[in-house]
Amino acid sequence: MVNRKHTTFQERIDKLTRSIENAQTGESFPTQVRPLSAPEARKLMGKGWAFDWAQEVRQSSRRVYQLNTVANPRIIHGLISLEAKPGHVFMHLVESATFNKGKNKVYLGVLGNLVAYACRWSFELGCDGFVSFDSKSTLKAHYVQVLGASELGGLRMYVGTPAAAALVTQYYPDFFTT
């Protein structure tokens, strides 16, 4: 059981886990990342998601993935939209489910899971784990602290090879050994 008195403020915002972790109990749940289909994306409309995921799925150059627990693949904990670009993967959007946002979030580790998947795909494409994205200005420090991201200028940020390798190793411990 997690003692909330010993949990830092940053961990309540999010933290790196090996899966997703219940914010109150500390219980871990193995996760899977899988494609989001167009029918699944349409069902999300009006369900509290900030972004139009149906529109993202329609973008032929983008791949949209959902994060679920292995035990309950019907509940979406987070979503990510990725595009393979020359030399890197670009992360267009990333979002946690409403119940995984804010100081009262139910699960920790959603962001780490999804960005680790993007980094893994970048390594698979031969791009050395490099992932770039545009950040909201209020989240830049969070991405630096939690993901090891760096600034490129303006709102553009990236996860470079060392940080990407650390994320992939955290969430996919066998990736570099197989």
BAFI-3210 file (N, C-alpha, C; in Angstrom, 3 decimals, decimal comma, padded with zeros to 6 digits):
// residues 178
n [1|2|3|4|5|6|7|8|9|10|11|12|13|14|15|16|17|18|19|20|21|22|23|24|25|26|27|28|29|30|31|32|33|34|35|36|37|38|39|40|41|42|43|44|45|46|47|48|49|50|51|52|53|54|55|56|57|58|59|60|61|62|63|64|65|66|67|68|69|70|71|72|73|74|75|76|77|78|79|80|81|82|83|84|85|86|87|88|89|90|91|92|93|94|95|96|97|98|99|100|101|102|103|104|105|106|107|108|109|110|111|112|113|114|115|116|117|118|119|120|121|122|123|124|125|126|127|128|129|130|131|132|133|134|135|136|137|138|139|140|141|142|143|144|145|146|147|148|149|150|151|152|153|154|155|156|157|158|159|160|161|162|163|164|165|166|167|168|169|170|171|172|173|174|175|176|177|178]
n.u [000,842|000,563|001,845|000,449|001,552|004,227|004,479|005,522|004,656|005,095|004,880|002,164|001,235|002,230|004,099|006,871|006,260|006,119|003,941|000,608|-000,346|-002,345|-003,253|-003,970|-003,698|-001,349|-001,250|-000,295|-000,976|-000,668|-000,123|-001,241|-000,544|-002,382|-003,671|-006,071|-009,205|-011,270|-014,110|-013,982|-012,865|-014,888|-016,810|-015,803|-016,430|-017,861|-017,453|-015,834|-013,211|-010,594|-009,576|-010,300|-010,470|-011,478|-011,080|-008,278|-007,726|-008,575|-006,545|-004,337|-001,557|-000,969|-000,729|-002,824|-002,982|-004,164|-004,095|-004,503|-005,436|-004,201|-005,947|-008,424|-009,249|-011,167|-011,420|-010,163|-007,230|-005,549|-004,530|-002,678|-001,284|000,686|003,310|005,441|008,354|011,035|013,885|012,820|010,069|007,013|005,000|001,782|-000,533|-001,271|-003,079|-004,579|-007,195|-010,155|-010,463|-007,899|-006,590|-005,327|-005,149|-006,570|-006,335|-006,887|-005,095|-001,555|001,206|000,339|001,104|003,915|003,874|002,703|004,441|006,805|006,129|006,036|008,743|009,880|008,855|010,173|012,847|012,554|012,109|014,589|015,377|016,732|015,253|014,327|011,881|009,693|007,688|005,042|004,567|002,257|002,807|002,616|003,182|005,786|007,967|007,138|007,320|010,056|010,959|009,573|009,763|012,305|012,603|013,724|014,115|013,551|013,087|010,871|007,728|008,342|009,533|011,667|012,354|015,327|017,888|019,214|017,255|015,031|015,864|015,959|013,221|012,081|013,387|012,356|009,573|009,506|011,293|012,697|013,248|015,724|017,290|016,395]
n.v [-001,170|002,222|004,936|007,952|010,191|010,046|010,319|012,251|015,558|015,691|012,985|012,617|014,038|012,646|009,689|007,572|004,240|000,643|-000,230|000,650|002,386|002,250|005,216|005,546|003,063|001,919|-000,385|-002,295|-002,588|-004,579|-003,408|-002,777|-001,591|-000,698|-000,442|002,164|001,852|003,187|002,932|002,646|005,105|006,883|006,298|007,580|010,232|012,981|011,920|013,044|013,355|015,504|015,942|015,457|012,427|010,788|012,300|012,289|009,583|009,430|010,652|009,761|009,543|009,207|007,272|006,006|005,127|003,221|002,947|000,291|-001,802|-005,114|-006,867|-005,632|-004,768|-003,111|-000,657|002,497|004,031|005,980|007,868|008,171|009,912|009,326|009,969|008,813|010,395|011,771|010,641|010,735|010,221|011,868|013,149|013,843|014,179|013,505|012,036|011,576|009,581|011,066|010,286|009,864|012,247|015,273|016,262|014,327|011,940|008,545|006,564|006,325|006,832|006,732|008,625|008,103|005,415|005,667|007,450|006,005|003,917|005,321|006,042|003,504|002,643|004,498|003,627|001,117|001,934|002,788|005,280|005,981|006,296|008,870|011,257|013,822|016,680|019,087|021,132|022,184|025,274|025,275|022,684|022,062|021,936|019,752|017,675|017,671|016,877|014,393|012,847|013,246|014,960|017,456|020,907|022,222|024,664|027,404|026,014|023,484|020,292|017,488|013,995|012,602|010,182|009,012|009,506|008,341|005,668|005,075|005,313|003,310|001,045|001,072|000,518|-001,528|-003,863|-005,960|-005,165|-004,225|-006,437|-008,523]
n.w [000,000|-000,819|000,934|001,148|002,345|001,863|-000,827|-003,496|-004,750|-007,510|-008,250|-007,861|-009,976|-012,212|-012,867|-013,692|-014,329|-014,406|-015,641|-015,412|-012,496|-009,637|-008,158|-005,497|-004,130|-005,048|-006,478|-009,310|-012,797|-015,579|-018,909|-022,307|-025,579|-028,301|-031,686|-032,362|-033,634|-036,319|-035,778|-032,957|-032,283|-033,066|-031,148|-028,951|-029,061|-027,436|-024,935|-023,016|-023,891|-024,834|-027,370|-030,877|-031,666|-033,629|-035,914|-035,907|-036,418|-039,025|-040,445|-042,786|-042,645|-040,029|-037,009|-034,608|-031,260|-028,464|-024,914|-022,798|-020,004|-019,628|-018,435|-018,769|-021,642|-022,775|-021,574|-022,080|-021,222|-022,095|-025,024|-028,092|-030,859|-033,600|-035,995|-038,486|-039,372|-041,389|-039,853|-037,259|-034,920|-034,868|-032,365|-032,436|-030,825|-027,401|-024,824|-021,680|-020,270|-018,874|-016,189|-015,466|-015,187|-013,710|-010,167|-008,805|-010,169|-011,206|-012,078|-012,391|-014,644|-017,283|-019,307|-019,467|-020,346|-022,930|-024,293|-024,116|-025,818|-028,251|-028,449|-028,597|-031,064|-032,668|-032,329|-033,568|-036,181|-036,862|-035,993|-033,715|-031,360|-031,231|-030,611|-031,393|-030,427|-029,909|-027,167|-024,639|-023,102|-020,331|-019,616|-020,209|-018,314|-016,863|-018,779|-019,189|-016,649|-016,123|-018,498|-019,445|-021,523|-023,904|-024,866|-028,118|-029,110|-028,876|-028,527|-029,274|-028,526|-027,645|-027,258|-026,753|-027,701|-025,265|-023,207|-024,415|-024,595|-021,878|-021,187|-022,830|-021,831|-019,248|-019,641|-021,504|-020,837|-022,088|-024,638|-025,782|-025,528|-027,037]
ca.u [000,000|001,327|001,556|000,359|002,403|005,578|004,419|005,816|003,686|005,340|004,333|000,717|000,972|002,475|005,413|007,174|005,960|006,320|002,627|-000,064|-000,390|-003,424|-002,675|-004,286|-003,248|-000,039|-001,379|000,124|-001,762|000,018|-000,801|-000,966|-000,794|-002,884|-004,271|-007,445|-009,922|-012,193|-015,344|-013,681|-012,649|-016,202|-017,501|-015,221|-016,966|-018,791|-017,184|-014,878|-011,883|-010,357|-009,226|-011,163|-009,695|-012,006|-010,353|-006,887|-007,705|-008,778|-005,308|-003,689|-000,138|-000,846|-001,152|-003,402|-002,938|-004,813|-003,480|-005,475|-004,848|-004,354|-007,125|-009,657|-008,885|-012,241|-011,276|-009,035|-006,592|-004,892|-004,436|-001,541|-001,264|002,087|003,611|006,843|008,933|012,450|014,782|012,169|008,623|006,377|003,828|000,827|-001,377|-001,258|-004,111|-005,050|-008,643|-010,517|-010,252|-006,455|-006,086|-005,444|-004,622|-007,333|-006,300|-006,996|-003,898|-000,303|002,028|-000,238|001,981|005,151|003,556|002,456|005,655|007,740|005,726|006,496|010,206|010,145|008,593|011,270|013,992|012,245|012,230|015,974|015,500|017,439|014,355|014,022|010,467|009,478|006,296|004,796|004,034|001,651|003,868|002,480|003,616|007,178|008,782|006,673|007,895|011,492|011,163|009,041|010,181|013,675|012,524|014,512|013,495|014,162|012,817|009,438|007,014|008,806|010,380|012,008|012,953|016,512|018,243|019,381|015,971|014,181|016,328|015,532|011,777|011,817|013,853|011,409|008,291|009,741|012,639|013,362|013,338|017,107|017,988|015,860]
ca.v [000,000|003,455|005,920|009,221|011,192|009,929|010,490|013,643|016,241|015,304|011,649|012,727|014,513|011,438|009,130|006,429|002,956|-000,423|-000,460|001,775|002,145|002,925|006,334|005,422|001,804|001,516|-001,639|-002,182|-003,339|-004,699|-002,672|-003,054|-000,489|-001,273|000,568|002,611|001,755|004,288|002,792|002,932|006,554|007,548|006,082|008,463|011,585|013,348|011,131|013,728|013,481|016,884|015,979|014,732|011,243|010,279|013,068|011,793|008,265|009,639|011,156|008,549|009,480|009,054|006,045|006,326|003,970|003,311|002,228|-000,450|-002,841|-006,444|-007,485|-005,010|-004,021|-002,238|000,669|003,241|004,871|007,084|007,788|008,875|009,985|009,356|009,964|008,585|011,478|011,464|010,727|010,738|010,047|013,071|012,881|014,918|014,332|012,478|012,411|010,601|009,573|012,068|009,760|009,811|013,618|016,135|015,807|013,173|010,881|007,183|005,799|006,988|006,131|006,701|009,378|007,346|004,258|006,054|008,021|004,880|003,219|006,154|005,893|002,142|002,637|005,239|002,709|000,099|002,577|003,184|006,718|006,119|006,637|010,301|011,620|015,258|017,056|020,452|021,100|023,366|025,914|024,911|021,305|021,868|021,493|018,395|016,756|017,595|016,105|013,028|012,105|013,558|015,695|018,678|021,921|022,534|026,078|027,657|024,939|022,191|019,533|016,164|012,978|012,130|008,772|008,513|009,514|007,353|004,342|004,896|005,057|001,997|000,049|001,090|-000,081|-002,715|-004,226|-006,928|-004,632|-004,123|-007,716|-009,561]
ca.w [000,000|-000,904|001,952|000,426|002,983|001,322|-002,268|-003,835|-005,590|-008,897|-008,462|-007,975|-011,334|-012,978|-012,626|-014,533|-013,700|-015,397|-016,223|-014,780|-011,057|-008,942|-007,409|-004,075|-003,523|-005,549|-007,227|-010,702|-013,770|-016,872|-019,975|-023,718|-026,500|-029,546|-032,557|-032,159|-034,911|-036,609|-034,988|-031,550|-032,173|-033,147|-029,864|-027,939|-029,192|-026,375|-023,726|-022,154|-024,491|-025,266|-028,785|-031,801|-032,028|-034,902|-036,926|-035,913|-037,068|-040,467|-041,046|-043,303|-042,292|-038,576|-036,332|-033,306|-030,375|-027,170|-023,800|-021,996|-019,172|-020,218|-017,825|-019,252|-022,848|-023,245|-020,967|-022,639|-020,215|-022,781|-026,479|-028,680|-032,313|-034,016|-037,417|-038,832|-040,160|-041,632|-038,710|-035,950|-034,837|-034,337|-031,531|-032,681|-029,648|-026,364|-023,860|-020,697|-020,035|-017,866|-014,839|-015,245|-015,281|-012,542|-008,879|-008,315|-011,180|-010,680|-012,412|-012,742|-015,618|-018,628|-020,210|-019,653|-021,183|-024,318|-024,892|-024,270|-027,036|-029,369|-028,514|-029,075|-032,500|-033,271|-032,401|-034,586|-037,493|-037,078|-035,682|-032,442|-030,269|-031,264|-030,730|-031,188|-030,186|-029,461|-025,817|-024,047|-022,316|-018,916|-019,389|-020,614|-017,178|-016,536|-019,762|-018,897|-015,419|-016,171|-019,690|-019,850|-022,784|-024,044|-025,726|-029,408|-029,339|-028,821|-027,830|-029,798|-027,609|-028,150|-026,401|-027,460|-027,553|-023,892|-022,494|-025,081|-024,175|-020,484|-021,191|-023,424|-020,869|-018,126|-019,993|-022,347|-020,362|-022,958|-026,004|-026,265|-025,363|-027,937]
c.u [000,892|000,882|001,593|001,239|003,805|005,611|004,615|004,702|003,845|004,776|002,818|000,341|001,132|003,846|005,621|006,942|006,330|005,022|001,817|-000,279|-001,546|-002,823|-002,916|-003,650|-001,840|-000,081|-001,072|-000,732|-001,004|-000,815|-000,450|-001,285|-001,227|-003,557|-005,708|-008,127|-010,845|-013,508|-015,116|-013,524|-013,973|-016,961|-016,977|-015,808|-018,011|-018,571|-016,096|-013,462|-011,736|-010,131|-010,212|-010,377|-010,204|-011,305|-008,904|-006,787|-007,848|-007,524|-004,467|-002,214|000,096|-001,329|-001,637|-003,479|-003,650|-004,042|-004,591|-004,733|-005,088|-005,645|-008,436|-009,363|-009,982|-012,144|-010,004|-008,506|-005,896|-004,803|-003,233|-001,653|000,176|002,211|005,102|007,285|010,380|013,285|014,147|010,688|008,070|005,115|002,876|-000,008|-001,110|-002,252|-004,421|-006,566|-008,950|-010,265|-008,772|-005,805|-006,217|-004,960|-005,373|-007,347|-006,321|-005,707|-002,743|000,380|001,488|000,675|003,268|004,961|003,472|003,701|006,726|007,415|006,197|008,000|010,593|009,949|009,699|012,533|013,763|012,402|013,670|016,243|016,077|016,555|013,872|012,530|010,348|007,990|006,236|004,077|003,216|002,721|003,804|002,980|005,088|008,046|008,411|007,298|009,403|011,721|010,731|009,610|011,651|013,716|013,386|013,781|014,278|014,044|011,327|008,768|007,461|009,778|010,723|012,489|014,093|016,848|018,429|018,057|015,023|014,566|015,896|014,040|011,459|012,247|012,903|010,149|008,405|011,124|013,386|013,641|014,758|017,872|017,489|016,265]
c.v [001,239|004,386|007,285|010,303|011,179|010,056|011,965|014,227|015,797|013,920|011,694|013,262|013,341|010,930|007,978|005,167|001,886|-000,739|000,790|001,387|002,927|003,983|006,224|004,198|001,399|000,218|-001,387|-003,071|-003,387|-004,058|-003,220|-001,795|-001,132|-000,202|000,905|002,583|002,958|004,123|003,075|004,437|007,308|007,423|007,008|009,875|011,837|012,611|011,759|013,834|014,888|016,981|015,149|013,538|010,600|010,998|012,583|010,474|008,404|010,157|009,952|008,428|009,199|007,690|006,440|005,040|004,273|002,495|001,606|-001,329|-004,165|-007,080|-006,896|-004,132|-003,093|-000,827|001,324|004,190|006,079|006,811|008,597|008,809|010,221|009,374|009,744|009,710|011,088|011,690|010,739|010,381|011,342|012,666|014,065|015,210|013,198|012,948|011,249|010,687|010,545|011,578|009,624|011,185|014,320|015,508|014,600|012,015|009,516|006,410|006,713|006,174|006,103|007,412|008,610|006,147|004,643|006,625|006,941|004,090|003,996|006,025|004,516|002,067|003,378|004,384|001,663|000,655|002,989|004,655|006,968|006,580|008,071|010,528|013,120|015,525|018,526|020,373|022,339|023,975|025,516|023,508|021,065|021,336|020,074|017,374|016,605|016,669|014,648|012,214|012,282|014,300|016,953|019,625|022,078|024,016|026,300|026,578|023,549|021,557|018,198|015,272|012,409|010,697|008,324|008,450|008,478|005,939|004,058|004,600|003,664|000,893|-000,055|000,288|-001,353|-003,265|-005,196|-006,388|-004,658|-005,439|-008,797|-009,333]
c.w [000,000|000,216|001,277|001,051|002,401|-000,191|-002,580|-004,692|-007,037|-009,177|-008,565|-009,350|-012,293|-012,589|-013,575|-013,718|-014,714|-016,124|-015,904|-013,333|-010,452|-008,027|-005,910|-003,436|-003,922|-006,337|-008,701|-011,595|-015,089|-017,984|-021,352|-024,512|-027,800|-030,388|-032,151|-033,519|-035,083|-035,839|-033,493|-031,337|-032,210|-031,831|-028,764|-027,965|-028,111|-025,067|-022,851|-022,692|-025,046|-026,767|-029,601|-032,343|-033,310|-036,055|-037,026|-036,662|-038,581|-041,166|-041,494|-042,905|-040,805|-038,102|-034,948|-032,493|-029,065|-026,150|-022,975|-021,007|-019,870|-019,713|-018,345|-020,474|-023,364|-022,667|-021,500|-021,565|-020,823|-024,270|-026,954|-030,200|-032,752|-035,537|-037,611|-039,762|-040,462|-040,361|-037,335|-036,071|-034,256|-033,588|-031,692|-031,440|-028,670|-025,306|-022,939|-020,616|-018,904|-016,447|-014,497|-015,372|-013,936|-011,255|-008,323|-009,304|-010,509|-010,902|-012,791|-013,838|-017,031|-019,625|-020,497|-020,554|-022,650|-024,988|-025,044|-025,535|-028,271|-029,553|-029,049|-030,584|-033,237|-033,378|-033,486|-036,000|-037,818|-036,783|-034,289|-031,285|-030,279|-031,526|-030,486|-031,028|-029,817|-028,122|-025,522|-023,152|-020,844|-018,604|-019,705|-019,481|-016,773|-017,490|-019,567|-017,704|-015,554|-017,328|-020,049|-021,161|-022,727|-024,976|-027,023|-029,711|-029,408|-027,988|-028,281|-028,814|-028,256|-027,012|-027,225|-027,103|-026,104|-023,112|-023,090|-024,654|-022,741|-020,409|-021,720|-022,458|-019,685|-018,456|-020,819|-022,023|-021,264|-024,365|-026,547|-026,152|-026,305|-029,363]
res [m|v|n|r|k|h|t|t|f|q|e|r|i|d|k|l|t|r|s|i|e|n|a|q|t|g|e|s|f|p|t|q|v|r|p|l|s|a|p|e|a|r|k|l|m|g|k|g|w|a|f|d|w|a|q|e|v|r|q|s|s|r|r|v|y|q|l|n|t|v|a|n|p|r|i|i|h|g|l|i|s|l|e|a|k|p|g|h|v|f|m|h|l|v|e|s|a|t|f|n|k|g|k|n|k|v|y|l|g|v|l|g|n|l|v|a|y|a|c|r|w|s|f|e|l|g|c|d|g|f|v|s|f|d|s|k|s|t|l|k|a|h|y|v|q|v|l|g|a|s|e|l|g|g|l|r|m|y|v|g|t|p|a|a|a|a|l|v|t|q|y|y|p|d|f|f|t|t]
***
